[in-house]
């Protein structure tokens, strides 16, 4: 047996999962171009804060400010902000801002709340012990800041954030299935927005989504990596402009979700620079006509259905199987916009992932099974397994020598360059 290796447990000790496959199978590893880019060091982080794009260095920007909000993303994103936060706090201290005037806010959007141990995973024990860290509440405590032109979205934003006169956002620019790339202004909208704002914005976005049709050779205006002409992203940017962002920090993530690139400064310039880099960093060379697609989910494993957008187009039109690896000890994220809350009870914008006719069997491999959190539709093609030897048995029964296999090391954080 040959063995393939994929990353696992981003927030639970990180490990490599080794998966044996038959020696006579033709296995292709589909790495993104920047998968092994090294992690940036502390000096690179400090340099980004002291030499920002389009604004003053953070230390100068902070002088004279009274109240500071530092916003970060939740465990559904791979961003590791602890080292960045340490450097940010150095600059704030040098500007004369006391600890008592600083708070952290988790930009949850409509995801379930984080607890103390989750905050520690993101920020580190020292920060959680020293500073107040809050969950965003999308169901209340939000302030109206204006209405966008694009979707006419009435924007209500976290009240605590709006009370501060220095607002710093830390996130990662990663592929997003509608907005092109996440991070940037998405940390504010939907990250810090109200349930009504988020619901209306996504409803409009879903209504205007372009279906990705590889065979048609026409480039969509929304979807992973698509920024130009993306009105969904345009509405997000308008919301950020209405609420205000004083300082943005964006990173790119390597395969293990370490910060492999960093940029800071004025939010529009930072995101533009990050998205330009991201186009090549997360790019994955397209492959087609595979008998088996193994889609590992890592950075966004608690939203593992995102990975299906990468896996489904690779299956051979004549038929093939998908293995979706979703080892998430926490289960799939509670999602008040698009989640599942009963056997036939769903959030307002729940949409079951369609399994096309070319997929013969869809295997959900999860060492931490929790059927109550699954987003999968009811479908007779879906098989739930929690041991790899069970998965292998199911595959070997249907596939013999010469089977063509594609392995996606992180299907949630890569995009296939179908339209490049």
Buried (B, 14 or more C-beta within 10 A) or exposed (E): EEEBEBBBBBBBEEEEBEBEBBEEBEBBBBBBBBBEBEBBEEEEBBBBBBEBBBBEBBBBBBEEBEBBBBBBBBBBBBBBBBBBBBBBBBBBBEBEBEEEBBBBBBBBBBBBEBEEEBBBBBBBEEBBEEBEBBBBBBEEBBBEBBBBEBBEBBBBBBBBBBEBBBBBBBBBBBBBBBBBBBBBBBBBBBBBBBBBBBBBBBBBBBEBBBEBEEEEEEBBBBBBBBBEEBBBBBBBBBBBBBBBBBBBBBBBBBBBBBBBBBBBBBBBBBBBBBBEBBBEBBBBEBBBEBBBBBBBBBBBBBBBBBBBBBBBBBBBEEEBBBBBBBBBBBBBBBBBBBBBEEEEEBBEBBEEBEBEEBBBBBBBBBBBBEEEBBBBBEEEBBBBBEEBEBBBEBBEEBBEEEBBBBBBBBBBBBBBBBBE
